[in-house]
Amino acid sequence: MTPRIIAVRHGETEWSAAGRHTGRTDVPLNESGRRAARLLGERLHREPWNGFPGARVRTSPLGRARETCELAGFGDRAETWDRLVEWDYGDYEGITSPEIRESRPGWVLWRDGVPNGETSFQVANRCDEVIAWAKEVDGDCLVFAHGHFLRTLAARWRHLDPLRGMGLSLYPSALSVLGHEYGDPALTLWNDTAHLEPW
């Protein structure tokens, strides 16, 4: 079977709602994030997904991803994997982009990086490990992870420079599918939040 990664960004937290860079800080889901995770689970257990029977499920060990996985109904099948953690924002952990730009005008995470944190290429190396794992699995892989990490994963799936992830918006609780088109890696679904509408 052609490998496919079904990627889920965790639900909303108080920090993500405020635009604060949330890397390794273990911020829990807020009530909106919990509701969205349940709605996502309802969707993934209906046609055409049917709960992904036989799929391998892995989640970031951080609480917001694990709780999203559990509330979506996959906690009993999931393995935690540290390769799925969010970008390490170093000294910028907990700070918003506008606050960072007060001292670094024009700053962009992907291009300019963070002091004492990960570079985009270090994150890409972890993404490449996830892709290698998915290619070894016979069937679908379902992963619960984080916004900047999954955007980098999508770029690497397409064999692109990790900085190309900068152009891929990804909302909390969004569903994406990294699959194939005409035999080549493709984003067959991206940033889908239909399960959250109309609320």
Backbone as a printed PyTorch tensor [residue, N CA C, xyz], in Angstrom:
tensor([[[  0.8500,  -1.1910,   0.0000],
         [  0.0000,   0.0000,   0.0000],
         [  0.8880,   1.2440,   0.0000]],

        [[  0.5060,   2.2590,  -0.7890],
         [  1.2630,   3.5080,  -0.8380],
         [  1.1810,   4.2020,   0.5140]],

        [[  2.3190,   4.6120,   1.0840],
         [  2.2920,   5.2280,   2.4130],
         [  1.5170,   6.5410,   2.4210]],

        [[  0.8330,   6.7810,   3.5280],
         [  0.0520,   7.9990,   3.6900],
         [  0.1130,   8.4100,   5.1540]],

        [[  0.2920,   9.7000,   5.3950],
         [  0.2790,  10.2280,   6.7530],
         [ -0.9520,  11.0930,   6.9200]],

        [[ -1.7980,  10.7270,   7.8750],
         [ -2.9190,  11.5720,   8.2520],
         [ -2.4360,  12.3780,   9.4530]],

        [[ -2.3810,  13.6890,   9.2800],
         [ -1.7720,  14.5620,  10.2800],
         [ -2.8310,  15.4330,  10.9410]],

        [[ -2.8170,  15.4600,  12.2640],
         [ -3.7600,  16.2680,  13.0280],
         [ -2.9830,  17.2380,  13.9060]],

        [[ -3.2940,  18.5260,  13.7640],
         [ -2.7310,  19.4930,  14.7120],
         [ -3.5920,  19.4710,  15.9640]],

        [[ -2.9560,  19.5830,  17.1110],
         [ -3.6870,  19.5660,  18.3810],
         [ -4.6840,  20.7220,  18.4600]],

        [[ -5.6180,  20.6070,  19.3890],
         [ -6.6220,  21.6440,  19.5940],
         [ -6.0520,  22.9020,  20.2230]],

        [[ -6.9040,  23.8820,  20.3070],
         [ -6.4940,  25.1970,  20.8050],
         [ -6.1230,  25.1670,  22.2810]],

        [[ -5.1200,  25.9620,  22.6330],
         [ -4.7340,  26.2030,  24.0240],
         [ -4.8400,  27.7000,  24.2860]],

        [[ -4.7210,  28.0920,  25.5370],
         [ -4.7440,  29.5260,  25.8410],
         [ -3.5620,  30.2260,  25.1740]],

        [[ -2.4130,  29.5610,  25.1150],
         [ -1.2420,  30.1700,  24.4860],
         [ -1.4080,  30.2810,  22.9740]],

        [[ -1.9260,  29.2390,  22.3300],
         [ -2.0840,  29.3250,  20.8720],
         [ -3.1230,  30.3790,  20.5120]],

        [[ -4.1670,  30.5100,  21.3250],
         [ -5.1900,  31.5240,  21.0690],
         [ -4.6070,  32.9280,  21.1730]],

        [[ -3.6020,  33.0940,  22.0210],
         [ -2.9630,  34.3970,  22.2170],
         [ -1.7770,  34.6230,  21.2890]],

        [[ -1.4530,  33.6150,  20.4560],
         [ -0.3320,  33.7600,  19.5380],
         [  1.0360,  33.6000,  20.1800]],

        [[  1.0810,  32.9930,  21.3460],
         [  2.3590,  32.7910,  22.0370],
         [  3.0400,  31.5400,  21.4980]],

        [[  4.3210,  31.6320,  21.2110],
         [  5.0700,  30.4790,  20.7130],
         [  5.1130,  29.4080,  21.7980]],

        [[  4.5340,  28.2590,  21.4610],
         [  4.4050,  27.1710,  22.4270],
         [  5.1630,  25.9710,  21.8980]],

        [[  6.3980,  25.8220,  22.3470],
         [  7.2150,  24.7040,  21.9150],
         [  7.1310,  23.5640,  22.9030]],

        [[  8.0270,  23.5920,  23.8780],
         [  8.1260,  22.4770,  24.8160],
         [  7.3420,  22.7040,  26.1080]],

        [[  6.7640,  23.8960,  26.2860],
         [  5.9350,  24.1400,  27.4690],
         [  4.6590,  23.3200,  27.3480]],

        [[  4.3100,  22.6070,  28.4040],
         [  3.1810,  21.6770,  28.3290],
         [  1.8790,  22.3820,  28.6990]],

        [[  1.3660,  23.1880,  27.7830],
         [  0.1290,  23.9360,  27.9950],
         [ -1.0590,  23.0560,  27.6120]],

        [[ -2.0580,  22.9120,  28.4820],
         [ -3.1940,  22.0340,  28.1610],
         [ -4.1540,  22.6750,  27.1700]],

        [[ -5.0090,  21.8560,  26.5910],
         [ -6.0810,  22.3670,  25.7510],
         [ -7.0170,  23.2430,  26.5730]],

        [[ -7.5790,  24.2700,  25.9220],
         [ -8.6580,  24.9970,  26.5740],
         [ -9.9880,  24.3210,  26.2060]],

        [[-11.0960,  24.8600,  26.6910],
         [-12.3720,  24.1830,  26.4580],
         [-12.7230,  24.1520,  24.9680]],

        [[-12.3830,  25.2190,  24.2440],
         [-12.6150,  25.2240,  22.8000],
         [-11.8060,  24.1210,  22.1200]],

        [[-10.5660,  23.9310,  22.5580],
         [ -9.7160,  22.8840,  22.0030],
         [-10.2480,  21.4970,  22.2890]],

        [[-10.8060,  21.2990,  23.4680],
         [-11.3660,  19.9870,  23.8150],
         [-12.6140,  19.6830,  22.9820]],

        [[-13.4360,  20.6950,  22.8120],
         [-14.6460,  20.4890,  22.0000],
         [-14.2670,  20.1640,  20.5590]],

        [[-13.2980,  20.8870,  20.0300],
         [-12.8700,  20.6540,  18.6470],
         [-12.2910,  19.2550,  18.4790]],

        [[-11.5510,  18.7840,  19.4720],
         [-10.9600,  17.4440,  19.3980],
         [-12.0540,  16.3780,  19.3610]],

        [[-13.1160,  16.5840,  20.1300],
         [-14.2310,  15.6250,  20.1090],
         [-14.9350,  15.6290,  18.7540]],

        [[-15.1480,  16.8240,  18.2010],
         [-15.7780,  16.9210,  16.8830],
         [-14.9170,  16.2670,  15.8100]],

        [[-13.6120,  16.4660,  15.9050],
         [-12.6920,  15.8180,  14.9720],
         [-12.8150,  14.3050,  15.0770]],

        [[-12.8730,  13.8010,  16.3150],
         [-13.0020,  12.3620,  16.5190],
         [-14.2700,  11.8030,  15.9080]],

        [[-15.3660,  12.5460,  16.0630],
         [-16.6250,  12.0960,  15.4490],
         [-16.4710,  11.9900,  13.9410]],

        [[-15.8090,  12.9550,  13.3500],
         [-15.6060,  12.9370,  11.8970],
         [-14.7320,  11.7580,  11.4750]],

        [[-13.6510,  11.5280,  12.2030],
         [-12.7100,  10.4800,  11.8080],
         [-13.2600,   9.0710,  12.0210]],

        [[-14.3210,   8.9490,  12.7890],
         [-14.9280,   7.6370,  12.9880],
         [-16.1250,   7.3930,  12.0700]],

        [[-16.4170,   8.3630,  11.1800],
         [-17.4670,   8.1850,  10.1660],
         [-16.8210,   7.9080,   8.8110]],

        [[-17.6650,   7.6230,   7.8270],
         [-17.1950,   7.5140,   6.4450],
         [-16.5470,   8.8330,   6.0190]],

        [[-15.4990,   8.8350,   5.2510],
         [-14.8280,   7.6730,   4.6630],
         [-13.6940,   7.1150,   5.5160]],

        [[-13.4850,   7.6980,   6.7030],
         [-12.3060,   7.3180,   7.4930],
         [-12.5440,   6.0560,   8.3220]],

        [[-13.7430,   5.9530,   8.9310],
         [-14.1300,   4.7460,   9.6920],
         [-13.1620,   4.3900,  10.8110]],

        [[-12.5470,   5.4040,  11.4100],
         [-11.6620,   5.1500,  12.5400],
         [-10.2990,   4.6030,  12.1670]],

        [[ -9.9790,   4.6130,  10.8770],
         [ -8.6730,   4.1420,  10.3970],
         [ -8.3020,   2.7660,  10.9580]],

        [[ -9.1060,   1.7570,  10.6730],
         [ -8.7690,   0.4150,  11.1720],
         [ -7.4140,  -0.0220,  10.6380]],

        [[ -6.6000,  -0.5340,  11.5210],
         [ -5.2830,  -1.0280,  11.1320],
         [ -4.1980,   0.0300,  11.0370]],

        [[ -4.5670,   1.2980,  11.1450],
         [ -3.5530,   2.3540,  11.0430],
         [ -2.6720,   2.3830,  12.2930]],

        [[ -1.4070,   2.7410,  12.0830],
         [ -0.5040,   3.0040,  13.2090],
         [ -0.7540,   4.4310,  13.6870]],

        [[ -0.8560,   4.6160,  14.9910],
         [ -1.1520,   5.9300,  15.5680],
         [ -0.0260,   6.3330,  16.4980]],

        [[  0.5080,   7.5280,  16.2600],
         [  1.5350,   8.0740,  17.1430],
         [  1.1910,   9.5200,  17.4890]],

        [[  1.6040,   9.9200,  18.6880],
         [  1.3350,  11.2740,  19.1480],
         [  2.5770,  11.8650,  19.8050]],

        [[  2.6770,  13.1750,  19.6830],
         [  3.6880,  13.8910,  20.4570],
         [  3.4320,  13.6010,  21.9340]],

        [[  4.4930,  13.5510,  22.7450],
         [  4.2890,  13.3190,  24.1720],
         [  3.7250,  14.5150,  24.9260]],

        [[  3.6820,  15.6870,  24.3030],
         [  3.1690,  16.8730,  24.9840],
         [  1.6600,  16.7500,  25.1800]],

        [[  1.2010,  17.2230,  26.3260],
         [ -0.1740,  16.9960,  26.7560],
         [ -1.2350,  17.4550,  25.7840]],

        [[ -1.0190,  18.5890,  25.1140],
         [ -2.0470,  19.1130,  24.2160],
         [ -2.2790,  18.1930,  23.0180]],

        [[ -1.2210,  17.5320,  22.5570],
         [ -1.3690,  16.5700,  21.4570],
         [ -1.9600,  15.2560,  21.9630]],

        [[ -1.4750,  14.7860,  23.1090],
         [ -1.9990,  13.5270,  23.6580],
         [ -3.4790,  13.6420,  23.9880]],

        [[ -3.8810,  14.7900,  24.5630],
         [ -5.2960,  14.9560,  24.9080],
         [ -6.1580,  15.0380,  23.6500]],

        [[ -5.6730,  15.7060,  22.6140],
         [ -6.4120,  15.7420,  21.3460],
         [ -6.5990,  14.3290,  20.8120]],

        [[ -5.5380,  13.5410,  20.8600],
         [ -5.5820,  12.1510,  20.4050],
         [ -6.6070,  11.3470,  21.2100]],

        [[ -6.5930,  11.5230,  22.5150],
         [ -7.5050,  10.7780,  23.3830],
         [ -8.9600,  11.1870,  23.1530]],

        [[ -9.1990,  12.5060,  23.1080],
         [-10.5700,  12.9850,  22.9240],
         [-11.1220,  12.6270,  21.5500]],

        [[-10.2210,  12.4720,  20.5760],
         [-10.6450,  12.0560,  19.2360],
         [-10.8880,  10.5570,  19.1540]],

        [[-10.5820,   9.8270,  20.2220],
         [-10.8980,   8.4000,  20.2660],
         [ -9.7940,   7.4630,  19.8410]],

        [[ -8.5310,   7.9480,  19.8610],
         [ -7.4210,   7.1010,  19.4320],
         [ -6.3900,   6.8540,  20.5310]],

        [[ -6.6790,   7.2970,  21.7460],
         [ -5.7100,   7.1900,  22.8310],
         [ -5.2870,   5.7710,  23.1560]],

        [[ -6.2250,   4.8180,  23.0180],
         [ -5.9060,   3.4330,  23.3680],
         [ -4.9990,   2.7650,  22.3480]],

        [[ -4.8480,   3.3770,  21.1560],
         [ -4.0110,   2.8040,  20.0960],
         [ -2.7110,   3.5700,  19.9000]],

        [[ -2.5650,   4.6780,  20.5760],
         [ -1.4680,   5.5900,  20.2610],
         [ -0.1900,   5.2920,  21.0390]],

        [[  0.9150,   5.4500,  20.3330],
         [  2.2380,   5.4340,  20.9490],
         [  2.7570,   6.8730,  20.9970]],

        [[  3.3630,   7.2590,  22.1070],
         [  3.9950,   8.5780,  22.1480],
         [  5.3720,   8.4920,  21.4910]],

        [[  5.7510,   9.5690,  20.8230],
         [  7.0190,   9.5890,  20.0930],
         [  7.6030,  10.9880,  20.1630]],

        [[  8.7950,  11.0970,  20.7330],
         [  9.3890,  12.4170,  20.9320],
         [  9.7930,  13.1050,  19.6360]],

        [[  9.8630,  12.3760,  18.5270],
         [ 10.1990,  13.0180,  17.2460],
         [  9.0810,  13.9560,  16.7900]],

        [[  7.8850,  13.8160,  17.3560],
         [  6.7270,  14.6160,  16.9590],
         [  6.5430,  15.8870,  17.7830]],

        [[  7.4570,  16.1930,  18.7080],
         [  7.2870,  17.4010,  19.5170],
         [  7.4230,  18.6490,  18.6520]],

        [[  6.9220,  19.7490,  19.1770],
         [  6.9630,  21.0070,  18.4490],
         [  8.3820,  21.5640,  18.3790]],

        [[  8.5970,  22.4590,  17.4570],
         [  9.8210,  23.2270,  17.3050],
         [ 10.2460,  23.7570,  18.6790]],

        [[ 11.5040,  23.6270,  19.0070],
         [ 12.0450,  24.1980,  20.2460],
         [ 12.3190,  25.6780,  19.9870]],

        [[ 11.5260,  26.5540,  20.6130],
         [ 11.6330,  27.9920,  20.3670],
         [ 12.6840,  28.6830,  21.2320]],

        [[ 13.3730,  27.9120,  22.0550],
         [ 14.4730,  28.4870,  22.8260],
         [ 14.0550,  29.7010,  23.6360]],

        [[ 14.7900,  30.8050,  23.4730],
         [ 14.5440,  32.0200,  24.2520],
         [ 13.2230,  32.6990,  23.8970]],

        [[ 12.5980,  32.2700,  22.7990],
         [ 11.3430,  32.8920,  22.3840],
         [ 10.1110,  32.1160,  22.8380]],

        [[ 10.3150,  31.1120,  23.6520],
         [  9.1980,  30.3340,  24.1800],
         [  8.2490,  31.2450,  24.9530]],

        [[  6.9710,  31.1590,  24.6350],
         [  5.9560,  31.9210,  25.3480],
         [  5.7920,  33.3550,  24.8830]],

        [[  6.5660,  33.7680,  23.8820],
         [  6.5370,  35.1500,  23.3960],
         [  5.8110,  35.1920,  22.0510]],

        [[  5.1110,  36.2790,  21.7790],
         [  4.4110,  36.4200,  20.5040],
         [  5.3480,  36.9990,  19.4430]],

        [[  4.9960,  36.8000,  18.1870],
         [  5.8060,  37.3480,  17.0890],
         [  5.9040,  38.8770,  17.1510]],

        [[  4.7990,  39.6160,  17.4030],
         [  4.9390,  41.0710,  17.5160],
         [  5.9030,  41.4930,  18.6210]],

        [[  5.9110,  40.7700,  19.7320],
         [  6.8490,  41.0990,  20.8150],
         [  8.2910,  40.8740,  20.3680]],

        [[  8.5400,  39.7920,  19.6530],
         [  9.8910,  39.5020,  19.1650],
         [ 10.3330,  40.5810,  18.1800]],

        [[  9.4110,  41.0380,  17.3400],
         [  9.7630,  42.0310,  16.3110],
         [ 10.0330,  43.4160,  16.8810]],

        [[  9.6890,  43.6250,  18.1350],
         [ 10.0470,  44.8970,  18.7600],
         [ 11.5600,  45.0640,  18.8340]],

        [[ 12.2750,  43.9580,  19.0360],
         [ 13.7400,  44.0160,  19.0810],
         [ 14.3960,  43.4580,  17.8190]],

        [[ 13.6180,  42.7080,  17.0150],
         [ 14.1290,  42.1510,  15.7560],
         [ 13.1320,  42.4540,  14.6370]],

        [[ 13.1210,  43.6860,  14.1270],
         [ 12.1540,  44.0590,  13.0880],
         [ 12.2210,  43.1080,  11.8880]],

        [[ 11.0450,  42.7180,  11.4230],
         [ 10.9740,  41.8440,  10.2580],
         [ 11.2590,  40.3870,  10.5390]],

        [[ 11.4030,  40.0240,  11.8160],
         [ 11.7530,  38.6420,  12.1830],
         [ 10.7120,  37.6460,  11.6760]],

        [[ 11.2060,  36.5390,  11.1090],
         [ 10.3710,  35.4130,  10.6860],
         [ 11.0410,  34.1480,  11.2100]],

        [[ 10.2930,  33.3490,  11.9360],
         [ 10.8340,  32.1340,  12.5580],
         [ 11.6040,  31.2820,  11.5660]],

        [[ 10.9700,  30.9660,  10.4360],
         [ 11.5370,  30.0260,   9.4860],
         [ 12.8730,  30.4970,   8.9530]],

        [[ 12.9750,  31.7820,   8.6850],
         [ 14.1750,  32.3290,   8.0630],
         [ 15.2370,  32.7210,   9.0880]],

        [[ 14.7890,  33.3110,  10.2100],
         [ 15.7250,  33.9360,  11.1420],
         [ 16.0390,  33.0980,  12.3750]],

        [[ 15.2240,  32.0900,  12.6420],
         [ 15.5130,  31.1900,  13.7470],
         [ 15.3060,  31.8050,  15.1180]],

        [[ 15.7180,  31.0460,  16.1170],
         [ 15.5360,  31.4530,  17.5110],
         [ 16.8350,  31.2040,  18.2830]],

        [[ 17.1890,  32.1100,  19.1890],
         [ 18.3760,  31.8590,  20.0030],
         [ 18.1410,  30.7090,  20.9820]],

        [[ 19.1000,  29.8100,  21.0560],
         [ 19.0680,  28.6790,  21.9870],
         [ 17.9060,  27.7160,  21.7300]],

        [[ 17.4620,  27.6590,  20.4670],
         [ 16.4180,  26.7180,  20.1060],
         [ 16.8330,  25.9410,  18.8670]],

        [[ 15.8570,  25.3130,  18.2250],
         [ 16.1350,  24.5260,  17.0190],
         [ 16.1530,  25.4010,  15.7680]],

        [[ 16.9240,  24.9810,  14.7870],
         [ 16.8490,  25.5920,  13.4630],
         [ 15.7910,  24.8570,  12.6460]],

        [[ 15.3880,  25.4660,  11.5340],
         [ 14.4080,  24.8050,  10.6660],
         [ 14.9510,  23.4810,  10.1400]],

        [[ 16.2600,  23.4010,   9.9540],
         [ 16.8360,  22.1740,   9.4150],
         [ 16.9040,  21.0700,  10.4820]],

        [[ 17.0420,  21.4430,  11.7390],
         [ 16.9790,  20.4320,  12.8000],
         [ 15.5630,  19.8620,  12.9110]],

        [[ 14.5610,  20.7390,  12.7910],
         [ 13.1770,  20.2580,  12.7900],
         [ 12.9520,  19.3530,  11.5780]],

        [[ 13.5000,  19.7560,  10.4240],
         [ 13.3590,  18.9630,   9.2000],
         [ 13.9550,  17.5740,   9.3600]],

        [[ 15.0630,  17.4720,  10.0600],
         [ 15.6770,  16.1550,  10.2870],
         [ 14.7300,  15.2420,  11.0510]],

        [[ 14.0230,  15.7970,  12.0390],
         [ 13.0430,  14.9870,  12.7640],
         [ 11.8850,  14.5880,  11.8470]],

        [[ 11.4700,  15.5280,  11.0150],
         [ 10.3950,  15.2280,  10.0550],
         [ 10.8000,  14.1010,   9.1120]],

        [[ 12.0510,  14.1220,   8.6780],
         [ 12.5270,  13.0640,   7.7810],
         [ 12.4740,  11.6960,   8.4540]],

        [[ 12.7030,  11.6580,   9.7690],
         [ 12.5840,  10.3950,  10.5050],
         [ 11.1350,   9.9120,  10.5090]],

        [[ 10.2020,  10.8460,  10.6580],
         [  8.7780,  10.4800,  10.6520],
         [  8.3880,   9.9300,   9.2800]],

        [[  8.8610,  10.5580,   8.2230],
         [  8.5560,  10.0960,   6.8690],
         [  9.1550,   8.7110,   6.6180]],

        [[ 10.3750,   8.5040,   7.0800],
         [ 11.0080,   7.1890,   6.9150],
         [ 10.1970,   6.1190,   7.6370]],

        [[  9.7180,   6.4240,   8.8230],
         [  8.8750,   5.4760,   9.5710],
         [  7.6000,   5.1730,   8.7860]],

        [[  6.9420,   6.2310,   8.2600],
         [  5.6810,   6.0330,   7.5360],
         [  5.8730,   5.1420,   6.3170]],

        [[  7.0050,   5.2570,   5.6750],
         [  7.2590,   4.4460,   4.4810],
         [  7.4710,   2.9730,   4.8060]],

        [[  7.7760,   2.6860,   6.0630],
         [  7.9790,   1.2960,   6.4840],
         [  6.6910,   0.6360,   6.9590]],

        [[  5.6560,   1.4490,   7.1960],
         [  4.3940,   0.9440,   7.7310],
         [  3.5040,   0.4590,   6.5850]],

        [[  2.8810,  -0.6790,   6.7800],
         [  1.9520,  -1.2200,   5.7810],
         [  0.5640,  -0.6750,   6.0840]],

        [[  0.2410,   0.4690,   5.5020],
         [ -1.0510,   1.1040,   5.7500],
         [ -0.8810,   2.5490,   6.1650]],

        [[ -1.9790,   3.1260,   6.6570],
         [ -1.9650,   4.5290,   7.0430],
         [ -1.2490,   4.7600,   8.3640]],

        [[ -0.7000,   5.9730,   8.4940],
         [ -0.1280,   6.4460,   9.7490],
         [ -0.9130,   7.6760,  10.1750]],

        [[ -1.3890,   7.6780,  11.3920],
         [ -2.1370,   8.8020,  11.9440],
         [ -1.2840,   9.4390,  13.0290]],

        [[ -0.9570,  10.7350,  12.8650],
         [ -0.0990,  11.4040,  13.8390],
         [ -0.7830,  12.6450,  14.3970]],

        [[ -0.6040,  12.8550,  15.6870],
         [ -1.1090,  14.0290,  16.3870],
         [  0.0960,  14.8430,  16.8330]],

        [[  0.1940,  16.0650,  16.3210],
         [  1.4000,  16.8440,  16.6020],
         [  1.0680,  18.3390,  16.6190]],

        [[  1.9840,  19.1540,  16.1290],
         [  1.9620,  20.5940,  16.3650],
         [  2.1050,  21.3870,  15.0650]],

        [[  1.6780,  22.6490,  15.1130],
         [  1.5770,  23.4720,  13.9290],
         [  2.8440,  23.6430,  13.1110]],

        [[  3.8970,  24.1830,  13.7100],
         [  5.1200,  24.4210,  12.9420],
         [  5.7880,  23.0960,  12.5480]],

        [[  5.6960,  22.1070,  13.4100],
         [  6.2750,  20.8060,  13.0650],
         [  5.5690,  20.2040,  11.8510]],

        [[  4.2420,  20.2190,  11.8580],
         [  3.4980,  19.5960,  10.7570],
         [  3.6570,  20.3710,   9.4560]],

        [[  3.8130,  21.6730,   9.5410],
         [  4.0580,  22.4620,   8.3250],
         [  5.4170,  22.0960,   7.7250]],

        [[  6.3900,  21.8680,   8.5910],
         [  7.7000,  21.4350,   8.1120],
         [  7.6100,  20.0250,   7.5460]],

        [[  6.8480,  19.1550,   8.2020],
         [  6.6530,  17.7880,   7.7180],
         [  6.0640,  17.7860,   6.3140]],

        [[  5.0980,  18.6570,   6.0700],
         [  4.4780,  18.7250,   4.7470],
         [  5.4950,  19.1500,   3.6880]],

        [[  6.3360,  20.1220,   4.0200],
         [  7.3680,  20.5490,   3.0720],
         [  8.3360,  19.4090,   2.7690]],

        [[  8.7430,  18.6960,   3.7970],
         [  9.6960,  17.6020,   3.6030],
         [  9.0560,  16.4290,   2.8610]],

        [[  7.7580,  16.1840,   3.0690],
         [  7.0430,  15.1390,   2.3330],
         [  7.1470,  15.3850,   0.8310]],

        [[  7.1140,  16.6890,   0.4640],
         [  7.2090,  17.0760,  -0.9310],
         [  8.6560,  17.2530,  -1.3990]],

        [[  9.6240,  16.8600,  -0.5490],
         [ 11.0480,  16.9890,  -0.8630],
         [ 11.4690,  18.4460,  -1.0310]],

        [[ 10.8490,  19.3380,  -0.2730],
         [ 11.1440,  20.7650,  -0.3720],
         [ 11.9950,  21.2340,   0.7970]],

        [[ 12.6390,  22.3690,   0.6170],
         [ 13.3540,  23.0490,   1.6860],
         [ 12.3660,  23.2690,   2.8370]],

        [[ 12.7820,  23.0310,   4.0910],
         [ 11.8380,  23.1850,   5.2040],
         [ 11.2300,  24.5830,   5.2930]],

        [[ 11.9160,  25.6000,   4.7900],
         [ 11.3800,  26.9500,   4.8450],
         [ 10.0900,  27.0950,   4.0480]],

        [[  9.8290,  26.1520,   3.1220],
         [  8.5930,  26.2130,   2.3420],
         [  7.3630,  25.9680,   3.2250]],

        [[  7.5740,  25.3990,   4.4050],
         [  6.4680,  25.2330,   5.3370],
         [  5.8870,  26.5540,   5.7940]],

        [[  6.6570,  27.6360,   5.6330],
         [  6.2120,  28.9600,   6.0380],
         [  4.9210,  29.3540,   5.3210]],

        [[  4.7190,  28.8790,   4.1070],
         [  3.5440,  29.2580,   3.3320],
         [  2.3310,  28.3770,   3.5450]],

        [[  2.3660,  27.4940,   4.5330],
         [  1.2600,  26.5710,   4.7740],
         [  0.5900,  26.8890,   6.1140]],

        [[ -0.5000,  27.6130,   6.0820],
         [ -1.2360,  27.8810,   7.3200],
         [ -1.8260,  26.5770,   7.8550]],

        [[ -1.9090,  26.4860,   9.1790],
         [ -2.4710,  25.2820,   9.7840],
         [ -3.1520,  25.6550,  11.0930]],

        [[ -4.4780,  25.4760,  11.1320],
         [ -5.2570,  25.8760,  12.2890],
         [ -5.3020,  24.7680,  13.3450]],

        [[ -5.5870,  25.1380,  14.5930],
         [ -5.7770,  24.1150,  15.6240],
         [ -6.8740,  23.1320,  15.2350]],

        [[ -6.6610,  21.8740,  15.5350],
         [ -7.5980,  20.7740,  15.2620],
         [ -7.8050,  20.4970,  13.7830]],

        [[ -6.9240,  21.0400,  12.9260],
         [ -7.0620,  20.8150,  11.4840],
         [ -6.6060,  19.4160,  11.0950]],

        [[ -7.2460,  18.9030,  10.0590],
         [ -6.9390,  17.5860,   9.5020],
         [ -6.2310,  17.7640,   8.1660]],

        [[ -5.1340,  17.0340,   7.9690],
         [ -4.3990,  17.0770,   6.7030],
         [ -4.0050,  15.6630,   6.3140]],

        [[ -3.8220,  15.4430,   5.0110],
         [ -3.3850,  14.1400,   4.5330],
         [ -2.2090,  14.3290,   3.5840]],

        [[ -1.1170,  13.6740,   3.9140],
         [  0.0580,  13.6450,   3.0490],
         [ -0.0080,  12.3290,   2.2860]],

        [[ -0.3040,  12.4340,   1.0090],
         [ -0.4720,  11.2390,   0.1920],
         [  0.3290,  11.3230,  -1.0860]],

        [[ -0.2750,  10.8640,  -2.1770],
         [  0.4250,  10.8440,  -3.4650],
         [ -0.5240,  11.2100,  -4.6020]],

        [[  0.0360,  11.8190,  -5.6140],
         [ -0.6800,  12.1380,  -6.8410],
         [  0.2120,  11.7550,  -8.0050]],

        [[ -0.2770,  10.8550,  -8.8700],
         [  0.5060,  10.3600, -10.0060],
         [  1.8520,   9.7730,  -9.5600]],

        [[  1.8420,   9.1530,  -8.3800],
         [  3.0410,   8.4990,  -7.8850],
         [  4.0040,   9.3900,  -7.1330]],

        [[  3.7260,  10.6860,  -7.0910],
         [  4.6190,  11.6160,  -6.3930],
         [  3.9790,  12.0900,  -5.0990]],

        [[  4.8000,  12.3990,  -4.0830],
         [  4.2520,  12.9070,  -2.8210],
         [  3.4270,  14.1740,  -3.0490]],

        [[  2.2690,  14.2430,  -2.4130],
         [  1.3630,  15.3750,  -2.5880],
         [  0.6120,  15.6500,  -1.2950]],

        [[  0.1530,  16.8680,  -1.1450],
         [ -0.7460,  17.2200,  -0.0500],
         [ -2.1600,  17.0090,  -0.5780]],

        [[ -2.7440,  15.8770,  -0.2530],
         [ -4.0530,  15.5460,  -0.8110],
         [ -5.1980,  16.1610,  -0.0100]],

        [[ -4.9110,  16.6140,   1.1890],
         [ -5.8570,  17.3710,   2.0050],
         [ -5.0170,  18.2310,   2.9380]],

        [[ -5.4120,  19.5080,   3.0940],
         [ -4.5890,  20.3650,   3.9530],
         [ -5.4610,  21.3520,   4.7330]],

        [[ -5.2000,  21.4500,   6.0240],
         [ -5.8120,  22.4600,   6.8990],
         [ -7.3340,  22.4030,   6.8470]],

        [[ -7.8750,  21.2050,   6.8470],
         [ -9.3180,  21.0040,   6.7450],
         [ -9.9460,  21.0780,   8.1340]],

        [[-10.8470,  22.0360,   8.3110],
         [-11.5340,  22.1900,   9.5990],
         [-13.0550,  22.0900,   9.4290]],

        [[-13.4850,  21.3340,   8.4330],
         [-14.9300,  21.2180,   8.1680],
         [-15.6860,  20.6790,   9.3770]],

        [[-15.0420,  19.8870,  10.2030],
         [-15.6950,  19.3260,  11.3900],
         [-16.0090,  20.4000,  12.4320]],

        [[-15.4220,  21.5930,  12.3010],
         [-15.6460,  22.6620,  13.2710],
         [-16.7400,  23.6260,  12.8380]],

        [[-17.1980,  23.5380,  11.6130],
         [-18.2090,  24.4720,  11.1090],
         [-19.6040,  23.9970,  11.5010]],

        [[-20.5460,  24.9130,  11.7250],
         [-20.4440,  26.3550,  11.5680],
         [-20.0460,  27.0830,  12.8330]],

        [[-19.7100,  26.3740,  13.8900],
         [-19.4230,  27.0710,  15.1610],
         [-18.0470,  27.5870,  15.1060]]])
